[in-house]
Amino acid sequence: MALGFVLIKVSPTKERYVYDKLAELEEVEELYPLFGEYDLIAKIVVRDFEHLSEVVLKKIRTIDGVVETKTLTGATL
């Protein structure tokens, strides 16, 4: 399994919408609001780093209101 923390910038006024959409994703194990450069951080646990890339590119970045992401990866579990 692979672990990733995704920092997410959101358009103003879209924070709740993006949070709710992220919470619906089965790969998101934890989700927290942030204050500062990024608005949210999502803990993602998936089968491998290729799957992590797919989740970020095809599921997270396609949510209306997501402006930017930065993914931090950990060692394979």
DSSP file (Angstrom, degrees, kcal/mol; ACC not computed):
  #  RESIDUE AA STRUCTURE BP1 BP2  ACC     N-H-->O    O-->H-N    N-H-->O    O-->H-N    TCO  KAPPA ALPHA  PHI   PSI    X-CA   Y-CA   Z-CA
    1    1 A M              0   0    0      0, 0.0    76,-2.7     0, 0.0     2,-0.4   0.000 360.0 360.0 360.0 154.2    0.0    0.0    0.0
    2    2 A A  E     -A   46   0A   0     44,-3.3    44,-2.3    74,-0.3     2,-0.4  -0.910 360.0-150.7-121.5 147.7    1.0    3.6   -0.6
    3    3 A L  E     +A   45   0A   0     -2,-0.4    71,-2.4    71,-0.3     2,-0.3  -0.945  17.4 172.9-119.3 135.3    0.5    6.7    1.5
    4    4 A G  E     -AB  44  73A   0     40,-2.5    40,-3.5    -2,-0.4     2,-0.5  -0.999  22.3-152.5-141.5 145.6    0.1   10.2    0.3
    5    5 A F  E     -AB  43  72A   0     67,-3.1    67,-3.0    -2,-0.3     2,-0.6  -0.981  18.6-158.8-114.3 122.0   -0.8   13.6    1.8
    6    6 A V  E     -AB  42  71A   0     36,-2.8    36,-2.2    -2,-0.5     2,-0.4  -0.901   4.2-155.4-109.3 118.4   -2.3   16.0   -0.7
    7    7 A L  E     -AB  41  70A   0     63,-3.2    63,-2.0    -2,-0.6     2,-0.4  -0.774  19.6-162.0 -87.5 132.7   -2.3   19.7    0.0
    8    8 A I  E     -AB  40  69A   0     32,-2.7    31,-2.4    -2,-0.4    32,-1.8  -0.967  16.2-156.3-129.9 126.4   -5.1   21.4   -1.8
    9    9 A K  E     - B   0  68A   0     59,-2.9    58,-2.8    -2,-0.4    59,-1.2  -0.829  21.2-163.0 -94.9 138.5   -5.7   25.0   -2.7
   10   10 A V  E     - B   0  66A   0     -2,-0.4    56,-0.2    56,-0.2     5,-0.1  -0.924  23.3-105.1-125.9 145.4   -9.3   25.9   -3.3
   11   11 A S    >   -     0   0    0     54,-2.8     3,-2.1    -2,-0.4     4,-0.2  -0.371  55.3 -86.7 -61.5 144.2  -11.1   28.8   -5.0
   12   12 A P  T 3  S+     0   0    0      0, 0.0    -1,-0.1     0, 0.0     0, 0.0  -0.275 115.0  16.9 -54.2 139.7  -12.6   31.3   -2.6
   13   13 A T  T 3  S+     0   0    0     -3,-0.1     4,-0.2     1,-0.1     3,-0.1   0.318 107.6  86.5  76.7  -2.8  -16.2   30.3   -1.5
   14   14 A K    <>  +     0   0    0     -3,-2.1     4,-2.7    51,-0.1     5,-0.3   0.370  54.1 102.7-102.4   3.6  -15.7   26.7   -2.8
   15   15 A E  H  > S+     0   0    0     -4,-0.2     4,-2.6     1,-0.2     5,-0.2   0.913  83.3  43.2 -57.1 -49.6  -14.1   25.3    0.4
   16   16 A R  H  > S+     0   0    0      2,-0.2     4,-2.6     1,-0.2    -1,-0.2   0.911 114.4  50.9 -64.8 -42.6  -17.2   23.5    1.7
   17   17 A Y  H  > S+     0   0    0     -4,-0.2     4,-2.2     2,-0.2    -2,-0.2   0.940 113.6  43.9 -60.1 -49.0  -18.1   22.1   -1.7
   18   18 A V  H  X S+     0   0    0     -4,-2.7     4,-2.7     2,-0.2     5,-0.2   0.911 112.5  53.1 -64.7 -42.6  -14.6   20.7   -2.3
   19   19 A Y  H  X S+     0   0    0     -4,-2.6     4,-2.3    -5,-0.3    -1,-0.2   0.938 110.3  47.5 -56.8 -48.3  -14.4   19.3    1.3
   20   20 A D  H  X S+     0   0    0     -4,-2.6     4,-0.8     1,-0.2    -1,-0.2   0.890 112.2  49.1 -63.3 -40.4  -17.7   17.5    0.8
   21   21 A K  H >< S+     0   0    0     -4,-2.2     3,-0.6     1,-0.2     4,-0.5   0.906 111.8  48.7 -66.2 -41.8  -16.6   16.0   -2.6
   22   22 A L  H >< S+     0   0    0     -4,-2.7     3,-1.4     1,-0.2     6,-0.3   0.892 105.1  58.8 -64.2 -39.0  -13.3   14.9   -1.2
   23   23 A A  H 3< S+     0   0    0     -4,-2.3    -1,-0.2     1,-0.3    -2,-0.2   0.747  99.5  59.7 -63.4 -23.0  -15.0   13.2    1.8
   24   24 A E  T << S+     0   0    0     -4,-0.8     2,-0.3    -3,-0.6    -1,-0.3   0.680  82.5  99.5 -77.6 -18.7  -17.0   11.1   -0.6
   25   25 A L    X   -     0   0    0     -3,-1.4     3,-1.2    -4,-0.5    -3,-0.0  -0.543  67.8-146.4 -75.9 129.1  -13.8    9.5   -2.1
   26   26 A E  T 3  S+     0   0    0     -2,-0.3    -1,-0.1     1,-0.2    -4,-0.0   0.772  96.5  60.7 -66.0 -25.2  -13.1    6.1   -0.7
   27   27 A E  T 3  S+     0   0    0     17,-0.1    18,-1.9     2,-0.0     2,-0.8   0.681  82.8  91.9 -76.1 -17.2   -9.3    6.6   -1.0
   28   28 A V  E <   +C   44   0A   0     -3,-1.2    16,-0.2    -6,-0.3     3,-0.1  -0.700  46.8 172.0 -83.2 110.6   -9.5    9.6    1.4
   29   29 A E  E     +     0   0A   0     14,-2.8     2,-0.3    -2,-0.8    -1,-0.2   0.819  68.7  12.1 -87.2 -34.4   -8.8    8.3    4.9
   30   30 A E  E     -C   43   0A   0     13,-1.2    13,-2.7     2,-0.0     2,-0.3  -0.989  62.4-172.1-143.8 150.7   -8.6   11.7    6.7
   31   31 A L  E     +C   42   0A   0     -2,-0.3    11,-0.2    11,-0.2     9,-0.0  -0.976   8.3 174.9-148.8 128.6   -9.4   15.2    5.6
   32   32 A Y  E     -C   41   0A   0      9,-2.4     9,-2.3    -2,-0.3     2,-0.2  -0.986  28.6-120.8-137.2 143.6   -8.6   18.5    7.5
   33   33 A P  E     -C   40   0A   0      0, 0.0     2,-0.3     0, 0.0     7,-0.3  -0.527  30.7-160.0 -76.2 151.6   -9.0   22.2    6.8
   34   34 A L        -     0   0    0      5,-3.0     2,-0.5    -2,-0.2     7,-0.0  -0.848  13.1-139.7-126.4 163.8   -5.8   24.3    6.9
   35   35 A F        +     0   0    0     -2,-0.3     2,-0.4     5,-0.0     4,-0.1  -0.989  69.7  31.2-126.2 121.1   -5.1   28.0    7.3
   36   36 A G  S    S-     0   0    0     -2,-0.5    -2,-0.1     1,-0.1     0, 0.0  -0.998 117.2  -6.7 138.2-143.2   -2.4   29.5    5.1
   37   37 A E  S    S+     0   0    0     -2,-0.4     2,-0.3   -28,-0.1    -1,-0.1   0.856 128.5  42.1 -61.1 -38.4   -1.1   28.7    1.7
   38   38 A Y        -     0   0    0      1,-0.1   -29,-0.2   -29,-0.1     3,-0.1  -0.793  65.3-155.4-111.1 155.2   -3.3   25.6    1.3
   39   39 A D  S    S+     0   0    0    -31,-2.4    -5,-3.0    -2,-0.3     2,-0.3   0.747  73.3  19.9-100.2 -29.4   -6.9   25.2    2.3
   40   40 A L  E     -AC   8  33A   0    -32,-1.8   -32,-2.7    -7,-0.3     2,-0.4  -0.966  54.3-156.0-140.8 154.4   -7.2   21.4    2.9
   41   41 A I  E     -AC   7  32A   0     -9,-2.3    -9,-2.4    -2,-0.3     2,-0.4  -0.997  13.8-166.2-131.4 131.3   -5.0   18.3    3.5
   42   42 A A  E     -AC   6  31A   0    -36,-2.2   -36,-2.8    -2,-0.4     2,-0.6  -0.958  14.3-144.2-119.2 131.1   -6.1   14.9    2.6
   43   43 A K  E     -AC   5  30A   0    -13,-2.7   -14,-2.8    -2,-0.4   -13,-1.2  -0.852  23.7-166.6 -91.9 120.6   -4.6   11.6    3.7
   44   44 A I  E     -AC   4  28A   0    -40,-3.5   -40,-2.5    -2,-0.6     2,-0.5  -0.926  11.3-173.1-114.5 130.0   -4.8    9.1    0.8
   45   45 A V  E     +A    3   0A   0    -18,-1.9     2,-0.2    -2,-0.5   -42,-0.2  -0.986  21.0 153.2-124.2 122.2   -4.1    5.4    1.2
   46   46 A V  E     -A    2   0A   0    -44,-2.3   -44,-3.3    -2,-0.5     3,-0.1  -0.788  55.7 -94.2-139.6 178.4   -4.1    3.3   -2.0
   47   47 A R  S    S-     0   0    0    -46,-0.3     2,-0.3    -2,-0.2   -44,-0.1   0.838  96.8 -16.9 -70.6 -34.0   -2.6    0.1   -3.4
   48   48 A D  S  > S-     0   0    0    -47,-0.1     4,-1.9   -46,-0.1   -46,-0.2  -0.951  72.9 -89.5-161.0 176.2    0.5    1.7   -5.0
   49   49 A F  H  > S+     0   0    0     -2,-0.3     4,-2.1     1,-0.2     5,-0.1   0.779 120.9  58.8 -71.2 -25.4    2.0    5.0   -6.2
   50   50 A E  H  > S+     0   0    0      2,-0.2     4,-2.0     1,-0.2    -1,-0.2   0.915 107.2  47.5 -65.5 -41.9    0.5    4.7   -9.6
   51   51 A H  H  > S+     0   0    0      2,-0.2     4,-2.4     1,-0.2    -2,-0.2   0.892 108.9  55.0 -64.9 -39.3   -3.0    4.5   -8.0
   52   52 A L  H  X S+     0   0    0     -4,-1.9     4,-2.3     1,-0.2    -2,-0.2   0.923 107.3  50.1 -58.4 -45.1   -2.1    7.5   -5.9
   53   53 A S  H  X S+     0   0    0     -4,-2.1     4,-2.8     1,-0.2     5,-0.3   0.903 109.7  50.8 -60.7 -42.4   -1.3    9.5   -9.1
   54   54 A E  H  X>S+     0   0    0     -4,-2.0     4,-2.9     2,-0.2     5,-0.6   0.904 109.5  50.5 -62.4 -42.5   -4.6    8.4  -10.7
   55   55 A V  I  X>S+     0   0    0     -4,-2.4     5,-2.4     3,-0.2     4,-1.6   0.934 114.6  43.5 -62.3 -45.9   -6.6    9.6   -7.6
   56   56 A V  I  <>S+     0   0    0     -4,-2.3     5,-2.7     3,-0.2    -2,-0.2   0.950 122.3  36.9 -65.7 -48.7   -4.8   13.0   -7.6
   57   57 A L  I  <5S+     0   0    0     -4,-2.8    -2,-0.2    -5,-0.2    -3,-0.2   0.898 128.9  28.6 -73.7 -41.4   -5.1   13.6  -11.3
   58   58 A K  I  <5S+     0   0    0     -4,-2.9    -3,-0.2    -5,-0.3    -2,-0.2   0.719 132.5  24.5 -97.8 -22.7   -8.5   12.1  -12.1
   59   59 A K  I  <<S+     0   0    0     -4,-1.6    -3,-0.2    -5,-0.6     4,-0.2   0.814 126.4  33.6-110.1 -45.6  -10.5   12.5   -8.9
   60   60 A I  I > <S+     0   0    0     -5,-2.4     3,-1.6     1,-0.2    -3,-0.2   0.957 118.4  46.4 -80.9 -51.5   -9.1   15.4   -6.9
   61   61 A R  T 3 <S+     0   0    0     -5,-2.7    -1,-0.2     1,-0.3    -4,-0.1   0.687 107.3  60.2 -67.3 -16.4   -7.9   17.8   -9.5
   62   62 A T  T 3  S+     0   0    0     -6,-0.2     2,-0.3     2,-0.1    -1,-0.3   0.523  77.5 109.8 -88.7  -4.9  -11.1   17.4  -11.5
   63   63 A I  S X  S-     0   0    0     -3,-1.6     3,-2.1    -4,-0.2     2,-0.2  -0.554  82.2-108.7 -71.2 130.0  -13.3   18.7   -8.6
   64   64 A D  T 3  S+     0   0    0     -2,-0.3     3,-0.1     1,-0.3    -1,-0.1  -0.408 105.4  29.0 -59.8 124.8  -14.7   22.1   -9.4
   65   65 A G  T 3  S+     0   0    0      1,-0.4   -54,-2.8    -2,-0.2     2,-0.5   0.162  82.7 125.2 108.0 -17.0  -12.9   24.7   -7.2
   66   66 A V  E <   +B   10   0A   0     -3,-2.1    -1,-0.4   -56,-0.2   -56,-0.2  -0.666  29.1 172.9 -76.9 122.7   -9.6   22.9   -6.8
   67   67 A V  E     -     0   0A   0    -58,-2.8     2,-0.3    -2,-0.5   -57,-0.2   0.806  59.6  -5.9 -98.9 -38.5   -6.9   25.3   -8.0
   68   68 A E  E     -B    9   0A   0    -59,-1.2   -59,-2.9     2,-0.0    -1,-0.4  -0.992  55.7-159.9-158.1 149.7   -3.7   23.5   -7.1
   69   69 A T  E     -B    8   0A   0     -2,-0.3     2,-0.4   -61,-0.2   -61,-0.2  -0.960   3.8-166.5-132.9 156.2   -2.4   20.4   -5.4
   70   70 A K  E     -B    7   0A   0    -63,-2.0   -63,-3.2    -2,-0.3     2,-0.5  -0.965  15.6-153.5-139.7 122.9    0.9   19.3   -3.9
   71   71 A T  E     -B    6   0A   0     -2,-0.4     2,-0.5   -65,-0.2   -65,-0.2  -0.861   7.1-167.2-107.8 127.3    1.4   15.6   -3.1
   72   72 A L  E     -B    5   0A   0    -67,-3.0   -67,-3.1    -2,-0.5     2,-0.3  -0.945  15.6-156.0-108.3 127.9    3.7   14.4   -0.4
   73   73 A T  E     -B    4   0A   0     -2,-0.5   -69,-0.2   -69,-0.2     2,-0.2  -0.782   6.7-161.2-110.4 151.1    4.4   10.7   -0.5
   74   74 A G        -     0   0    0    -71,-2.4   -71,-0.3    -2,-0.3     3,-0.1  -0.577  39.3 -68.4-113.9-179.5    5.5    8.3    2.2
   75   75 A A        -     0   0    0     -2,-0.2   -72,-0.3     1,-0.1    -1,-0.2  -0.294  62.0 -88.9 -66.6 154.0    7.1    4.9    2.1
   76   76 A T              0   0    0      1,-0.2   -74,-0.3   -74,-0.1    -1,-0.1  -0.463 360.0 360.0 -63.8 133.2    5.1    1.9    0.9
   77   77 A L              0   0    0    -76,-2.7   -75,-0.2    -2,-0.2    -1,-0.2   0.446 360.0 360.0 -82.0 360.0    3.2    0.4    3.8
